[in-house]
Amino acid sequence: MNYEIASIADMKERKEGTVKLQDVDVVAVKELVDYIYSGTITLTEENVEAVLSASDLFQIVWVKEESIKFLKNSLNRSNCFRVRKFSGTNMHSCKGLHDVSHKYILDHFNDLIAEEGLLLLSFEEMKKLIKDSQHRIKPEDIAYKAAINWIKHDPERRKVHLAELMSLIRLPLVSTEFLTDHIVAEPLLTEDQKCNKFVMNALTYQLKQSHGKCQTESKHRNDSFHVFLLGGTLDFTATKKECKVYDICKSKLVSISNMNENRDNNSAVSFNGVIYSVGGWNGGALKTAECYDPASKRWSHIAPMINTRHGFGICTYNDLIYVVGGRETSTVESYDPAANKWRLCQRIPGTTNRATLIENSIYSLTQESNGNIVLHRFDPRDGKWFNLSKMPGTSNRCEVVSYDRTLFAIGDKDCKRLDIREHVREYYGFDSNCPEKGDKQTEARVLQEHNIATYFRRTRIDNHASKALYITSVRCEISDAEEAFAEASLVTKTLMSRDYY
């Protein structure tokens, strides 16, 4: 019952002058009454949850906020599951507490896999925890240990859920030693037909990886380098959901699973081995987002952004994904893969379409009304944007990439390099012998160890030699790469050691 409504509305309680309280801790009510008269209250681990519930019922805001703060600051291995469960049953008033306790569990997952709180979770709770751990917990061994411990706590009742839990764990990505020494020999898995198939697939995957590494390790230093081409437009009209992966070292272009939605001018990033494709345009700006798991080779939707955006910057920092600005917006958001939640950050002062990370700050270029391009820096720890300097003559369609502590702004025909420590700016004109491609503009960039590769202009800047070279392999060695690069939005560039296709 809402106490305030009961006290002012024409209800039985008002007429009788009494209110019957149900499911309220008597001691907590006494604490609140004493607080009303004295202005002080003592919170302990024993009474804080009851006081929080009672203060929420009576709408005593200060006590409620202090109780939530107390619980957040006192989270530990022994109470984190209880606090999460408590806040989950009071989600309307304790959502922030629920998110914090859930994040605490994921951050300390390795230390909690044998805790009673985890072993007593319901199947649905365990399922959600394993799902959320996919983008947070490394290595996958930990998620497996948690799931198998949970099953073994009550095997007769819980083994019916074994296959579904194992399907959520990327077994191909567990460590080889753990796979061969523990998982292969686990009776619960060998006795279950579906689980046994999961194990065989994991063994096959790792054998393939090991064989490929032995064959190419001496030939290619960068044999794990892939460029992802996600969506784009067909003849610059109809948007696409098709995806391709280009292996730089093998000069090989292959198709992977289509995204769930058509997207053009989307942005993407690699984070913890998962590819995220966010926003874009499909007849209108999009707020939806999805991720690609290289183990299952499938795209799955994640929570949508708060705002629609296309042609925007994206980068990762401190276990979060940041999206910055866009063609028609200056809003900034951060995404927590563990909680599957988006959060608004301070707006960037202008529209922008690129962002990159150097050390602990996000750098982005914005265009002023007079056409000047301004460099901004965002420190996620302070949550503020800082105006650094103007970069006259820089194209508003330039690409931005960082290398060590240097920022590169790569335009259609030139490149500006800025050392953020000394604020020394240098100019590079592209080699006049670099073949032109009509009116194509620089659409994407990617860092490959000590080289920066850019497309459509197809140049590579050697940071050591300070010169630009034409990448002939993209154009000459693969017949269909030319078309693919021309049509797709080159939104994801990643350096990973896994087989993505």
Secondary structure, DSSP 8 states (H G I E B T S, - for coil): --HHHHHHSS-HHHHHT-----S--HHHHHHHHHHHHHS-----TTTHHHHHHHHHHTT-HHHHHHHHHHHHHT--TTTHHHHHHHHHHTHHHHHHHHHHHHHHHHHTHHHHTT-HHHHT--HHHHHHHHHHHTTT-SSHHHHHHHHHHHHHHSHHHHGGGHHHHHHHS-GGGS-HHHIIIIITT-HHHHTSHHHHHHHHHHHHHHHHHHHHHHHHTTT-TTTTEEEEEE--EETTTEE---EEEEETTTTEEEEE---SS--BS-EEEEETTEEEEE--BSSSBB--EEEEETTTTEEEEE---SS-BSS-EEEEETTEEEEE-BSS---EEEEETTTTEEEEE---SSBBS-EEEETTEEEEEEE-TTS-EEEEEEETTTTEEEEEEE-TT--TT-EEEEETTEEEEE-SSEEEEEETTTTEEEEEE--TTS---TT----EEEEETTEEEEETTTEEEETTTTEEEE-HHHHHS-TTHHHHHHHS---EEEE-SS---
